[in-house]
Amino acid sequence: MTGTVTMTIADYETLKLEAQSSRLERTGLLKAAKELEVFLTFLITRENINEHLDEFNSYSTTCKVRIVDGRAKIELLDNGKIIEDEED
């Protein structure tokens, strides 16, 4: 898509700052998800939680938790679609 947009310099600067802030928040969220994966992996080695994960996943609209090769994986969702982790 091509086109042009006219905005004030102040609005442009605000937009740049918000974009940077958004990237920092997303990075923090992805790091928190990784830490939770480690914690859940620790838990699944001590108790069978598969049926609990199935129930959680049926209710959750923001993430799904899966067990892959004995490790917990958290998939963040946006409108039902998986948000790809750009850091992997």
Secondary structure as UniProt FT lines:
FT   HELIX           9..44
FT   TURN            45..46
FT   HELIX           50..59
FT   STRAND          63..68
FT   TURN            69..70
FT   STRAND          71..78
FT   TURN            79..80
FT   STRAND          81..82
FT   TURN            86..87
//
